[in-house]
Amino acid sequence: MKIYEVGGAVRDSLLGVEIKERDWVVIGSNAKELINLGYKKIGKDFPVFLHPKTKEEYSLARKEKKIASGYHGFSFDTSSTISLEDDLLRRDLTINAIARDNNKIVDPFNGVSDLKKKLLRHVSPAFKEDPLRVIRVARFAAKFNKQGFKIAQETLELMTEMCMNGEIDTLRPERIWLETEKALATDRPDVFFTTLKECNALKIIFPEIDALFGVPQSKKSHPEIDTGIHIMMCLKIVAEMTNDKKIRFATLTHDLGKSLTDKNILPKHTGHEENSVHILNNFFKKFPVPNDYKDISLDVARFHGAVHKINELNAEEIMQLIEGIDGIRKPSKVSSLLIACEADHKGRKGMGKSYYKQKDFFENIIKIIKEVKIEKISSDKKGKDIGISIRKKRKGLIEEFLYKENKNNTG
């Protein structure tokens, strides 16, 4: 039996980046031997085991054979005669097909050379047998964009071919969402989506996002004009502002409704906020999006227009906005909404470093109405009168704030 370190840990150590987990491949053994040694089998589809002490994953070396369409359409050979090179041959990219035995590098497919060239290149033509690899490569393009990595032209062409032959249609929503969530955590999540667009996968996997490209916006407010380009700019900006994947997703999806705008009113997009909510709710029926993602994205889709013009709203409209997001009880929702709205503001041509005054305006209002002493009002009122009195007091404070702001601006 021989054990090698493989995959991402070897790649990342050679790149000099943080290693988050280690994987190992076992040559010349079998499941029975590993179990006798104390390893615990965890893989349902693949022969994967947990080390009895380190709890790291160890996989039996294997060959794969395509027997049906889709991600699960493979048979596996894990006999003890499978070599290390056989196992590495089945991997997606050459930079992920490098092994290490202590300090000795085993690199049969020139992965180290591709690391130096900053190239994402497939190992073999067998790449096209697994449709999930299209999404994985897009994610790696996003993950390693800041290091200068690019997808090899022949790999991009193969990804495009896979999208054209229908193989990618077989992907399960759970797998798509898992890879997408990982992509949202990268430094450049926008690259993930533009890569999917380039190989024609976006219109298959996320037609709601693909539909935004080519939709015009007012040149005055959106010099970039194209809605799809605007969304990618917003996503790039928000990734610089926060690591929160939920806010990044909300920023990505806040303008989905612009794809439904009546062509007769373009480039205006009256009512696109509610259209965005409608599309999002259908999106949630397809993909296993967590509830906290849903909450923030629906808030941003529904209310970003109101936030942008908050200094034009009256006290009652502002109260309705705050109540709509439950902003007093859940201040984190206000913070998330404002980050996404600021990214929306800055995600326009020439506006990347502009000041978003609505953020301060909104935060000042929230601070003021929090000064309302509920205990004092509760001691004077009873039942439903308490809520009415609290709201009236808060609305009055907003009116005072708006009056002072208007006076300062006109005086």
C-alpha positions in Angstrom: 0.0 0.0 0.0 1.2 3.5 -0.9 -0.3 6.8 0.0 0.1 10.1 -1.8 -1.2 13.6 -1.0 -3.2 14.9 -4.0 -5.4 17.6 -5.4 -6.0 21.1 -4.0 -3.6 20.9 -1.1 -0.7 20.1 -3.3 -1.7 22.8 -5.8 -2.2 25.5 -3.1 1.1 24.7 -1.4 2.9 25.2 -4.7 1.0 28.5 -5.2 1.9 29.5 -1.6 -1.7 30.0 -0.6 -3.5 28.8 2.5 -4.3 25.1 2.6 -7.8 24.5 4.0 -8.0 20.8 3.7 -5.9 17.8 2.6 -6.8 14.8 0.5 -5.0 11.6 0.0 -5.1 8.7 -2.5 -4.3 5.1 -1.6 -2.6 2.9 -4.2 -2.5 -0.9 -4.0 -5.1 -1.4 -1.3 -8.8 -2.1 -0.9 -11.8 -1.2 1.2 -11.5 -4.2 3.5 -7.8 -3.5 4.3 -8.5 0.2 5.1 -11.5 -0.7 7.3 -9.3 -3.2 9.2 -6.8 -0.4 9.8 -9.5 1.7 11.4 -10.6 3.9 8.5 -14.3 4.7 8.3 -16.1 4.5 4.9 -18.0 7.7 4.2 -18.4 7.8 0.4 -21.7 6.7 -1.0 -20.8 7.0 -4.7 -17.0 6.8 -4.3 -14.6 4.8 -2.2 -13.7 7.5 0.3 -12.6 6.9 3.9 -11.8 9.0 7.0 -8.5 8.5 8.7 -9.0 7.2 12.2 -6.9 10.0 13.8 -6.6 13.0 11.5 -10.1 12.6 10.1 -8.7 13.6 6.7 -10.2 12.0 3.5 -8.4 9.0 1.9 -9.7 7.7 -1.4 -8.8 4.4 -3.1 -7.2 5.0 -6.5 -9.8 4.5 -9.2 -10.5 4.5 -12.9 -13.8 5.9 -14.2 -15.9 4.7 -17.2 -18.8 6.7 -18.6 -21.9 4.4 -18.8 -24.7 7.0 -18.8 -25.4 10.7 -19.1 -25.0 13.1 -16.2 -22.9 13.6 -13.2 -23.6 10.1 -11.7 -23.3 8.2 -15.0 -20.0 6.5 -14.2 -18.8 3.0 -13.2 -15.6 2.7 -11.1 -12.7 0.3 -11.0 -10.9 0.4 -7.6 -8.8 -2.7 -7.9 -5.4 -2.8 -6.4 -3.8 -2.7 -9.8 -4.8 0.9 -10.4 -1.8 3.1 -10.6 -1.3 6.7 -9.4 -1.2 7.9 -12.9 -4.4 6.1 -13.7 -6.1 8.0 -10.8 -4.6 11.4 -11.7 -5.7 10.9 -15.3 -9.4 11.1 -14.3 -9.1 14.5 -12.7 -10.4 17.7 -14.2 -7.5 20.1 -14.5 -3.7 19.5 -14.7 -3.1 21.8 -11.7 -5.4 19.4 -9.7 -3.6 16.3 -11.0 -0.4 16.7 -9.1 0.5 14.3 -6.3 3.2 14.4 -3.5 5.0 11.7 -1.7 6.6 13.6 1.3 8.5 16.3 -0.6 8.6 14.4 -4.0 6.3 15.8 -6.6 4.6 13.4 -9.0 3.4 15.4 -12.1 2.6 13.2 -15.1 0.4 15.8 -16.8 2.6 18.9 -16.4 0.4 20.6 -13.8 3.4 22.4 -12.3 4.2 23.9 -15.6 0.6 25.1 -16.0 0.8 26.6 -12.5 3.7 28.6 -13.6 1.9 29.6 -16.8 -1.2 30.4 -14.8 -3.3 28.1 -17.0 -6.4 26.2 -16.3 -6.2 23.3 -18.7 -8.0 19.9 -18.8 -6.1 16.7 -18.2 -7.6 14.6 -21.0 -10.6 14.4 -23.4 -12.4 12.5 -20.6 -13.1 15.9 -19.1 -16.2 16.2 -21.2 -17.7 13.2 -19.6 -18.5 15.1 -16.4 -20.8 18.1 -17.0 -20.1 19.4 -13.5 -16.6 20.3 -14.6 -17.9 23.2 -16.7 -19.1 24.9 -13.5 -16.0 23.8 -11.5 -13.6 25.4 -14.1 -15.7 28.6 -14.0 -15.3 28.6 -10.3 -11.5 28.1 -10.5 -11.4 30.9 -13.0 -13.0 33.1 -10.3 -11.0 31.8 -7.5 -7.6 32.3 -9.2 -8.4 35.4 -11.2 -6.4 37.7 -9.0 -3.3 35.4 -9.5 -3.7 35.9 -13.2 -5.0 32.5 -14.2 -6.8 32.0 -17.5 -8.7 29.1 -19.0 -6.8 27.4 -21.9 -8.5 28.0 -25.2 -8.8 24.3 -25.9 -10.5 23.8 -22.5 -12.9 26.6 -23.1 -13.8 25.1 -26.5 -14.4 21.8 -24.8 -16.6 23.4 -22.2 -18.6 25.1 -25.0 -19.0 21.8 -26.8 -20.4 20.2 -23.6 -23.0 23.0 -23.4 -24.0 22.5 -27.0 -24.4 18.7 -26.8 -26.9 18.9 -23.9 -24.8 17.1 -21.3 -24.9 20.0 -19.0 -28.7 19.8 -18.9 -28.4 16.7 -16.7 -26.8 18.5 -13.8 -28.8 18.4 -10.5 -29.9 21.7 -9.0 -28.2 20.8 -5.7 -24.8 20.4 -7.4 -25.2 23.6 -9.3 -26.1 25.6 -6.2 -23.2 24.1 -4.2 -20.7 25.2 -6.8 -22.4 28.6 -7.2 -22.2 29.2 -3.4 -18.5 28.4 -3.5 -18.0 30.8 -6.4 -19.8 33.5 -4.5 -17.1 33.2 -1.8 -14.2 33.9 -4.3 -12.5 37.2 -4.8 -14.1 37.6 -8.2 -17.5 36.0 -8.3 -18.4 38.0 -11.4 -15.7 36.0 -13.4 -17.7 32.8 -12.5 -20.8 34.1 -14.3 -19.0 35.7 -17.2 -17.1 32.4 -17.8 -20.4 30.6 -17.8 -21.7 33.2 -20.3 -18.6 32.7 -22.5 -19.1 29.0 -22.9 -22.9 29.2 -23.3 -23.6 27.6 -19.9 -25.3 30.6 -18.3 -28.4 30.5 -20.5 -28.8 26.8 -19.6 -28.1 27.0 -15.9 -29.2 30.5 -15.0 -31.4 31.8 -17.8 -32.7 34.5 -15.4 -29.2 36.1 -15.3 -28.4 35.4 -18.9 -31.6 37.3 -19.9 -30.2 40.5 -18.5 -27.4 40.8 -21.1 -28.5 43.0 -24.0 -31.3 44.7 -22.0 -30.7 48.4 -22.3 -30.9 51.0 -19.5 -30.9 54.8 -19.5 -27.5 56.0 -20.6 -27.8 59.0 -18.3 -28.0 56.8 -15.1 -26.3 53.8 -16.5 -23.4 54.8 -18.9 -22.6 51.1 -19.3 -26.2 50.7 -20.7 -26.3 46.9 -20.8 -28.0 45.5 -17.7 -26.0 42.3 -17.7 -22.8 44.3 -17.7 -24.1 46.4 -14.9 -24.9 43.4 -12.7 -21.4 42.0 -13.2 -19.9 45.4 -12.3 -22.1 45.4 -9.1 -21.0 41.9 -8.2 -17.3 42.8 -8.6 -17.9 45.9 -6.4 -19.8 44.1 -3.7 -17.1 41.4 -3.5 -14.7 44.2 -2.6 -17.1 45.5 0.1 -18.1 42.3 1.9 -17.3 38.6 2.2 -21.0 37.8 3.0 -22.2 35.5 0.3 -25.8 36.3 1.0 -25.3 40.0 0.2 -23.3 39.1 -2.9 -26.1 36.8 -4.1 -28.7 39.6 -3.4 -26.6 42.0 -5.4 -26.4 39.6 -8.3 -30.2 39.1 -8.4 -31.6 42.5 -7.5 -32.4 43.6 -11.1 -33.6 40.3 -12.5 -37.0 41.9 -13.3 -35.5 44.2 -15.9 -35.6 41.2 -18.3 -39.4 41.4 -18.2 -39.7 45.1 -18.9 -42.1 46.0 -21.7 -40.0 46.9 -24.7 -42.3 49.9 -25.4 -41.0 51.7 -22.2 -37.3 50.9 -22.6 -34.8 52.1 -21.5 -37.0 52.8 -18.4 -37.7 49.9 -16.1 -40.8 51.0 -14.2 -41.9 48.2 -11.8 -38.9 46.1 -12.2 -38.5 45.6 -8.5 -41.7 43.5 -8.1 -40.8 41.7 -11.3 -37.4 40.8 -9.7 -39.3 39.4 -6.7 -41.4 37.3 -9.0 -38.4 35.8 -10.8 -36.6 35.2 -7.5 -39.5 33.2 -6.1 -39.4 31.0 -9.2 -35.7 30.7 -8.9 -36.1 29.5 -5.3 -38.4 26.7 -6.6 -35.5 25.4 -8.7 -32.5 25.6 -6.4 -32.1 24.8 -2.7 -31.3 28.4 -1.7 -31.1 28.8 2.1 -33.7 30.9 3.8 -31.3 33.6 4.9 -30.2 34.1 1.3 -33.9 34.4 0.3 -34.7 37.0 2.9 -31.9 39.4 1.9 -32.3 38.9 -1.8 -36.0 39.6 -1.7 -35.4 42.7 0.5 -32.8 44.1 -1.9 -34.9 43.2 -5.0 -38.1 44.8 -3.6 -36.6 47.9 -1.9 -33.4 49.0 -3.6 -35.3 51.5 -5.7 -36.8 53.1 -2.6 -33.4 53.3 -0.9 -31.8 55.0 -3.9 -34.4 57.8 -3.6 -34.9 57.8 0.2 -34.1 61.5 0.4 -37.1 62.1 -1.8 -39.6 60.1 0.3 -41.9 61.5 2.9 -42.0 60.3 6.6 -44.8 57.8 6.0 -43.0 56.2 2.9 -39.8 55.9 4.9 -41.7 54.2 7.8 -43.2 51.8 5.4 -39.7 51.0 4.0 -38.3 50.4 7.4 -41.2 48.2 8.4 -41.0 46.3 5.1 -37.5 45.1 6.0 -38.2 44.8 9.7 -35.3 47.2 10.1 -35.9 48.2 13.7 -36.0 44.6 15.1 -33.3 43.4 12.7 -30.7 46.1 12.1 -28.5 43.6 10.3 -31.1 43.6 7.5 -30.6 47.3 7.1 -26.9 46.9 6.9 -27.1 44.1 4.3 -29.6 46.1 2.2 -27.4 49.2 2.3 -24.3 47.3 1.2 -26.1 45.9 -1.8 -27.6 49.2 -2.7 -24.2 50.9 -2.5 -22.8 48.3 -4.8 -25.7 48.9 -7.1 -24.9 52.6 -7.1 -21.2 52.1 -7.7 -21.6 49.3 -10.2 -21.9 51.7 -13.0 -19.4 53.0 -15.5 -17.3 55.7 -13.9 -19.0 55.4 -10.5 -16.8 52.9 -8.8 -15.4 55.4 -6.3 -18.4 57.6 -5.9 -20.0 58.5 -2.6 -23.4 56.9 -1.8 -25.1 59.6 0.4 -28.2 57.5 0.8 -26.4 55.2 3.2 -25.7 58.0 5.7 -29.2 59.4 5.3 -30.8 56.0 6.0 -28.5 55.2 8.9 -29.2 58.5 10.6 -32.9 57.9 10.4 -32.5 54.5 11.9 -30.4 55.9 14.7 -33.0 58.6 15.5 -36.0 56.4 15.7 -34.2 54.0 17.9 -34.1 56.7 20.5 -37.9 56.2 21.1 -38.2 54.9 24.6 -40.7 52.0 24.3 -40.8 51.5 28.1 -42.0 55.0 28.7 -44.8 54.8 26.0 -45.8 51.3 27.4 -46.3 52.8 30.8 -48.7 55.4 29.4 -50.6 53.2 26.9 -52.2 49.8 26.8 -52.8 47.1 24.2 -52.7 48.0 20.5 -52.4 51.7 21.4 -48.8 51.1 22.4 -47.8 50.1 18.8 -49.8 53.0 17.4 -48.1 55.5 19.7 -44.6 54.1 19.1 -45.1 54.3 15.3 -46.5 57.9 15.6 -43.5 58.9 17.7 -41.0 57.4 15.3 -42.8 59.0 12.3 -42.7 62.4 14.0 -38.9 62.1 14.6 -38.5 61.3 10.9 -40.5 64.3 9.9 -38.3 66.5 12.1 -35.2 65.0 10.5 -36.5 65.6 7.0 -37.4 69.2 7.9 -33.9 69.9 9.2 -32.3 68.2 6.1 -34.5 70.2 3.8 -33.7 73.4 5.6 -30.0 72.8 5.5 -30.1 72.0 1.8 -32.1 75.1 0.9 -30.6 77.4 3.4 
